[in-house]
């Protein structure tokens, strides 16, 4: 333990920072080291209250890693720190929240349990209502703890709540699950990452298609589109959750020869969803890169709008669209073709949803 105290756990390598996937015993040890370090400073001849040095999750601390021999591009966080201090009025409550979440995770890991972020929030709300008044505060404190201990949320005993479903030419074997006979609802993706990692997968598909919208996914699944074009369909029902991203990443490792294609709305939000699957997300902090996949943009594209969607089906961009577009424009990740599509969206002032293709018939997506 003495050696651990001499070597701070709040390390950062020269370029890239990331969250480790660790066993419960190792995470509990890191928590113990953090507490002992705090107490050591309090009991020293010149006692002081330690600040918490956290890897900054600001966009300015993000870096882009581009593969030299592959098309893989991912977002990472670099080694810039931010601090939380009891001496700073603005961050004192935030620091206390981190310690409260750390205490709760230590207990969860000791009991060998897993909880969702929502369950954790209600537990924190019941025990420390003066510090936790919203789910957002709990979520941010969890990410702060990830940045402090340098381990994943799942390693902390926090399980993803998954919205995603999968259908098509995929066999999952924990008990045998044939995703081609799950109907239009698909097979619900578990938030238990250990379970997803343990699945034995078999497929004769030629493509994996990530569909932004659940309604479109249901239409394709109901019509057994995956039998016309052998494919696996997957959706997160909007912005991707960890469980869906993990399963897609797992499939990309299991079937590296299968192209992953994204079908999203032609608007800044659709492009942002595609980029989250493809590059990762800075909002996930040190876990940003872990589930990134080499996703290609199938549609909707500007050519699809010009050729298949009437002007009457276009919808004016909303203020939220412009905010997302501004964020995308300021990032380093967009390749030139994506920048051109984004510029076309802004110039037109309009957005097009996938369902607008139904102007050509409900089976148009399958033709």
Number of C-alpha atoms within 10 A of each C-alpha: 9 8 7 13 14 9 10 12 16 16 15 15 9 8 11 17 22 23 20 18 16 15 14 20 13 13 23 22 14 21 21 16 20 22 14 15 17 16 15 15 14 14 11 9 7 7 11 13 14 17 16 22 17 22 27 20 23 14 15 12 15 23 18 17 15 14 10 8 6 8 11 15 21 25 26 26 26 22 19 18 16 13 14 21 18 16 11 12 10 11 14 14 17 21 20 16 24 23 19 20 22 25 14 17 27 22 14 18 19 13 11 10 13 19 17 15 19 16 14 22 22 17 15 21 17 11 12 14 12 11 16 22 14 12 17 11 15 25 16 16 22 24 22 28 25 27 25 23 23 27 23 25 22 22 23 28 25 23 24 21 18 19 20 25 24 28 29 30 24 22 18 16 13 12 8 11 14 16 21 22 15 16 15 20 16 22 19 15 21 20 23 19 17 11 10 18 12 11 16 13 16 15 16 14 17 17 19 25 26 26 27 23 21 19 16 18 27 20 17 20 26 17 15 20 20 23 14 10 14 18 24 27 27 28 30 24 19 16 17 19 19 22 24 30 24 23 23 24 20 18 21 20 12 14 18 12 10 18 16 24 19 26 23 26 23 24 27 25 21 25 24 18 20 25 24 24 27 26 26 24 24 21 13 18 26 30 27 23 25 21 23 23 26 19 23 17 18 14 19 21 20 15 11 13 21 10 8 14 20 14 11 7 15 17 13 11 17 12 9 11 20 17 13 16 21 14 13 20 15 10 13 11 20 17 9 9 9 17 15 12 19 22 15 16 22 17 9 11 16 18 21 26 18 20 15 18 20 13 12 12 11 13 13 11 15 14 8
